[in-house]
Amino acid sequence: MAVEGSGGPKENYVFDLATSRRGYRLNKLFISLGDPANRERFTADEAAYCREYGLTPDQQQAVLDRDWQAMLDLGSTVFYMLKLATMDNRSMQYLGGVFTGMTEEEFMAALRSGGRIRG
């Protein structure tokens, strides 16, 4: 959803009831990865694990491709996605970079310098 502000339209994601419903199974899968046994099962056959949770074909493809932006668009939250990202040795700063169009290093530098200024 584009929101007008200083400097033009900005993309903002609102995690509302509709988004929660759309991403329920996707987020439930990510939450399950907190259990070491589930991480092993996921690693053994990611597609089968996705099917167990009833993901839509688009959600499953996003998980398999590690398409972080698509996962967000399909109803996940970054906080739950982080469980999958950490399995791939990715950090929250890496995801921050993905969602802002920066590398992980650029994102971390922006945080160290006081954050990204919009506009």
MILUM-867819 format. One line per field, with one value per atom (N, C-alpha, C): x, z, y; atom name. Coordinates in Angstrom, 1 decimal. Each point is the difference from the previous one (the first is absolute). Layout:
% residues N
px	[X/...]
pz	[Z/...]
py	[Y/...]
atom	[CA/...]
//
This chain:
% residues 119
px	[0.8/-0.8/0.9/-0.2/0.9/-0.6/0.8/-0.5/0.8/-0.8/0.7/0.6/1.1/0.7/1.1/0.8/1.0/0.9/0.3/0.9/-0.7/-1.3/-0.8/-0.5/-0.6/-0.6/1.1/-0.4/0.9/-0.8/0.7/-0.7/0.0/-1.2/-0.1/-0.8/0.4/-0.7/-0.8/-1.2/-0.9/-0.4/0.4/-0.4/-1.4/-1.0/-1.4/-0.6/-1.3/-0.7/0.0/-0.2/0.0/1.4/1.0/1.4/0.3/-0.5/0.2/-0.7/-1.2/-0.7/0.7/0.5/0.6/1.3/0.8/1.2/0.0/-1.2/0.0/0.8/-0.2/0.7/1.5/0.3/1.5/0.6/-0.6/0.6/0.0/-1.0/0.0/1.2/0.2/1.2/1.3/0.1/1.3/0.1/-1.1/0.0/0.5/-0.5/0.4/1.5/0.7/1.4/0.8/-0.7/0.7/0.3/-0.6/0.3/1.0/1.1/1.1/-0.4/-1.0/-0.4/-0.8/-0.7/-0.7/1.0/1.1/1.0/0.7/0.2/0.6/-1.0/-1.3/-1.0/-0.1/0.1/-0.1/1.2/1.2/1.2/0.1/-0.6/0.0/-0.9/-1.1/-0.9/-0.9/0.6/-0.7/-1.4/-0.1/-1.3/-1.0/0.3/-0.9/-0.4/0.9/-0.3/-1.0/0.2/-0.9/-1.4/0.0/-1.4/-0.7/0.8/-0.6/-0.8/0.5/-0.6/-1.0/-0.3/-1.0/0.3/1.2/0.4/-0.6/-0.3/-0.5/1.2/-0.2/1.2/0.9/-0.5/0.8/0.8/-0.6/0.7/1.1/-0.3/1.0/1.2/-0.3/1.1/0.9/-0.7/0.8/0.9/-0.5/0.9/1.1/-0.3/1.1/1.0/-0.4/0.9/0.6/-0.4/0.5/-0.3/-1.2/-0.4/-0.7/0.9/-0.5/-1.1/0.2/-1.1/-1.3/0.0/-1.2/-0.6/0.8/-0.6/-0.7/0.6/-0.6/-1.3/0.0/-1.2/-1.1/0.4/-1.0/-0.5/0.4/-0.6/0.9/1.2/0.9/0.4/0.6/0.6/1.5/0.8/1.4/0.5/-0.8/0.4/0.0/-1.0/-0.1/0.9/0.2/0.9/1.4/0.3/1.4/0.3/-0.9/0.3/0.5/-0.5/0.5/1.3/0.1/1.3/1.1/-0.2/1.1/0.4/-0.9/0.4/1.0/-0.1/0.9/1.2/0.2/1.1/-0.2/-1.2/-0.3/-0.5/0.3/-0.3/-1.2/-0.5/-1.1/0.5/1.3/0.5/0.1/0.2/-0.1/-1.4/-1.0/-1.4/-0.3/0.5/-0.2/0.6/1.1/0.6/-0.9/-0.5/-0.8/-1.2/-0.7/-1.2/0.2/1.3/0.2/0.9/0.3/0.8/1.5/0.4/1.4/0.7/1.3/0.7/-0.1/0.3/0.1/1.0/1.1/1.0/-0.5/-0.6/-0.6/-1.0/-0.9/-1.0/0.6/1.0/0.6/0.7/0.6/0.7/-1.1/-1.1/-1.1/-0.5/-0.1/-0.5/1.1/1.2/1.1/0.0/-0.4/0.1/-1.3/-0.9/-1.2/-1.2/0.1/-1.1/-0.2/-0.9/-0.3/-1.0/0.3/-0.9/-0.8/-1.4/-0.9/-0.1/-0.2/-0.3/1.1]
pz	[0.0/0.0/0.0/-1.0/-0.1/0.9/0.7/0.9/-0.4/-0.2/-0.3/1.2/-0.2/1.1/-0.6/0.8/-0.5/-0.9/-1.2/-0.9/-0.9/0.0/-0.9/0.7/-0.8/0.5/0.6/1.1/0.7/0.1/0.0/0.1/1.5/0.6/1.4/0.0/0.9/0.2/1.3/-0.1/1.2/0.3/1.2/0.3/0.7/-0.8/0.5/0.0/0.3/0.1/-1.3/-1.1/-1.3/-0.3/0.3/-0.2/0.9/1.3/0.9/-0.5/-0.5/-0.5/-1.2/-0.9/-1.2/0.3/1.0/0.3/1.2/0.5/1.2/-0.1/-1.1/-0.1/-0.3/-0.7/-0.2/1.3/0.8/1.3/1.0/-0.1/0.8/-0.3/-1.3/-0.4/0.6/-0.1/0.5/1.5/0.7/1.5/0.3/-0.8/0.3/-0.1/-0.7/-0.2/1.3/1.0/1.3/0.7/-0.5/0.5/-0.8/0.6/-0.7/-0.9/0.5/-0.8/-1.3/0.2/-1.2/-1.0/0.5/-0.9/-0.8/0.7/-0.7/-1.1/0.3/-1.0/-1.1/0.3/-1.1/-0.9/0.6/-0.8/-0.9/0.5/-0.7/-1.3/0.1/-1.2/0.2/-0.5/0.2/-0.6/-1.2/-0.7/0.7/0.5/0.7/1.3/0.7/1.2/-0.3/-1.0/-0.4/-0.3/-0.7/-0.3/1.3/1.0/1.3/0.6/-0.2/0.6/-0.9/-1.2/-0.8/-0.7/-0.2/-0.7/-1.4/-0.4/-1.4/-0.9/-1.3/-0.9/0.0/0.0/0.1/1.2/1.2/1.2/0.0/-0.4/0.0/-0.9/-1.2/-0.9/0.6/0.7/0.7/1.0/0.8/1.0/-0.6/-1.0/-0.7/-0.7/-0.5/-0.7/0.9/1.3/1.0/-0.6/-0.5/-0.5/1.1/0.8/1.2/-0.2/-1.1/-0.3/-0.3/-0.8/-0.3/1.3/0.9/1.2/0.8/0.0/0.7/-0.7/-1.3/-0.8/0.2/0.2/0.2/1.4/0.9/1.3/1.2/-0.3/1.2/0.7/1.1/0.7/0.1/0.0/0.0/1.3/1.1/1.2/-0.1/-0.7/-0.2/-1.1/-1.0/-1.1/0.5/1.1/0.5/0.4/0.4/0.4/-1.2/-1.2/-1.2/-0.4/0.1/-0.3/0.8/1.3/0.8/-0.3/-0.6/-0.5/-1.1/-0.8/-1.1/0.4/1.3/0.5/-0.4/-0.1/-0.3/1.2/0.1/1.2/-0.3/1.1/-0.1/-0.9/0.1/-0.7/-1.5/-0.3/-1.4/-0.6/0.8/-0.4/-0.1/0.9/-0.1/-1.3/-0.4/-1.3/-1.1/0.0/-1.1/-0.1/1.1/-0.1/-0.3/0.1/-0.3/-1.2/-0.7/-1.2/0.2/1.2/0.4/0.2/0.0/0.4/1.5/0.6/1.5/0.6/-0.7/0.5/-0.1/-1.1/-0.1/1.0/0.3/0.9/1.4/0.4/1.3/0.1/-1.1/0.1/0.2/-0.7/0.2/1.4/0.6/1.4/0.9/-0.2/0.8/-0.1/-1.2/-0.2/0.4/0.7/0.4/-0.8/-0.9/-0.7/-1.4/-0.7/-1.3/0.1/-0.7/0.0/-1.3/0.2/-1.1/-0.6/-1.3/-0.7/-0.8]
py	[-1.2/1.2/1.2/0.8/1.2/1.1/0.7/1.1/1.3/1.0/1.3/0.6/0.6/0.7/0.9/0.6/0.9/-0.9/0.5/-0.7/-0.9/-0.1/-0.9/-1.2/-0.9/-1.3/-0.9/-0.6/-1.0/-1.3/-1.1/-1.3/-0.3/-0.2/-0.4/-1.3/-0.9/-1.2/0.0/-0.3/0.0/-1.4/-0.5/-1.4/0.1/-0.1/0.1/-1.3/-0.1/-1.2/-0.8/0.7/-0.7/-0.6/0.7/-0.5/-1.1/0.1/-1.1/-1.3/0.1/-1.2/-0.5/0.8/-0.4/-0.7/0.4/-0.6/-1.0/-0.3/-0.9/-1.2/-0.8/-1.3/0.2/1.0/0.4/0.3/0.9/0.3/-1.1/-0.9/-1.2/-0.9/-0.1/-0.8/0.6/1.3/0.6/-0.2/0.2/-0.2/-1.4/-1.0/-1.4/-0.2/0.8/-0.2/0.3/0.5/0.1/-1.3/-1.1/-1.3/-0.7/-0.5/-0.6/-1.2/-0.8/-1.1/0.5/1.1/0.5/0.6/0.6/0.5/-1.1/-1.1/-1.2/-0.5/-0.1/-0.4/0.9/1.3/1.0/-0.1/-0.1/-0.1/-1.3/-1.0/-1.3/0.1/0.7/0.1/1.3/1.1/1.3/0.0/-0.5/0.1/-0.8/-1.2/-0.9/0.7/0.7/0.7/1.1/0.7/1.1/-0.5/-1.2/-0.6/-0.4/-0.5/-0.3/1.1/1.2/1.2/0.7/-0.7/0.5/1.4/0.3/1.2/0.1/1.1/0.2/-0.2/-0.3/-0.2/1.2/1.2/1.2/0.1/-0.3/0.0/-1.0/-1.2/-1.1/0.4/0.5/0.4/1.1/1.0/1.1/-0.6/-1.0/-0.6/-0.8/-0.8/-0.8/0.9/1.2/0.9/1.0/0.0/1.0/1.4/0.1/1.3/0.8/0.7/0.6/1.1/0.8/1.0/-0.7/-1.1/-0.7/-0.6/-0.5/-0.5/1.1/1.2/1.1/0.3/0.1/0.3/-1.0/-1.3/-1.0/-0.2/0.9/0.0/-0.4/-0.2/-0.3/1.3/-0.1/1.1/-0.2/1.0/-0.1/-0.8/0.2/-0.7/-1.5/-0.5/-1.4/-0.5/0.8/-0.3/-0.2/0.7/0.0/-1.5/-0.8/-1.4/-0.7/0.2/-0.6/0.6/1.3/0.7/-0.5/-0.2/-0.5/-1.4/-0.8/-1.3/0.1/1.1/0.3/0.9/0.1/0.9/1.4/0.5/1.4/0.7/1.3/0.8/0.9/0.6/1.0/1.1/0.4/1.1/-0.4/-1.3/-0.4/0.2/-0.4/0.2/1.5/0.8/1.4/0.6/-0.5/0.4/-0.4/-1.2/-0.5/0.9/0.4/0.8/1.4/0.5/1.4/0.2/-1.1/0.1/0.3/-0.4/0.1/-1.3/-0.1/-1.2/0.0/-1.1/-0.1/1.0/0.1/0.9/1.5/0.4/1.3/0.3/-1.0/0.1/0.2/-0.7/0.1/1.3/0.5/1.3/1.1/-0.1/1.0/0.0/-1.2/0.0/0.6/-0.2/0.5/1.6/0.5/1.4/0.7/-0.7/0.6/-0.4/-0.9/-0.5/0.6/-0.5/0.5/1.1/1.1/1.2/-0.1/0.0/-0.1/1.4/0.0/1.2/0.5]
atom	[N/CA/C/N/CA/C/N/CA/C/N/CA/C/N/CA/C/N/CA/C/N/CA/C/N/CA/C/N/CA/C/N/CA/C/N/CA/C/N/CA/C/N/CA/C/N/CA/C/N/CA/C/N/CA/C/N/CA/C/N/CA/C/N/CA/C/N/CA/C/N/CA/C/N/CA/C/N/CA/C/N/CA/C/N/CA/C/N/CA/C/N/CA/C/N/CA/C/N/CA/C/N/CA/C/N/CA/C/N/CA/C/N/CA/C/N/CA/C/N/CA/C/N/CA/C/N/CA/C/N/CA/C/N/CA/C/N/CA/C/N/CA/C/N/CA/C/N/CA/C/N/CA/C/N/CA/C/N/CA/C/N/CA/C/N/CA/C/N/CA/C/N/CA/C/N/CA/C/N/CA/C/N/CA/C/N/CA/C/N/CA/C/N/CA/C/N/CA/C/N/CA/C/N/CA/C/N/CA/C/N/CA/C/N/CA/C/N/CA/C/N/CA/C/N/CA/C/N/CA/C/N/CA/C/N/CA/C/N/CA/C/N/CA/C/N/CA/C/N/CA/C/N/CA/C/N/CA/C/N/CA/C/N/CA/C/N/CA/C/N/CA/C/N/CA/C/N/CA/C/N/CA/C/N/CA/C/N/CA/C/N/CA/C/N/CA/C/N/CA/C/N/CA/C/N/CA/C/N/CA/C/N/CA/C/N/CA/C/N/CA/C/N/CA/C/N/CA/C/N/CA/C/N/CA/C/N/CA/C/N/CA/C/N/CA/C/N/CA/C/N/CA/C/N/CA/C/N/CA/C/N/CA/C/N/CA/C/N/CA/C/N/CA/C/N/CA/C/N/CA/C/N/CA/C/N/CA/C/N/CA/C/N/CA/C/N/CA/C/N/CA/C/N/CA/C/N/CA/C/N/CA/C/N/CA/C]
//
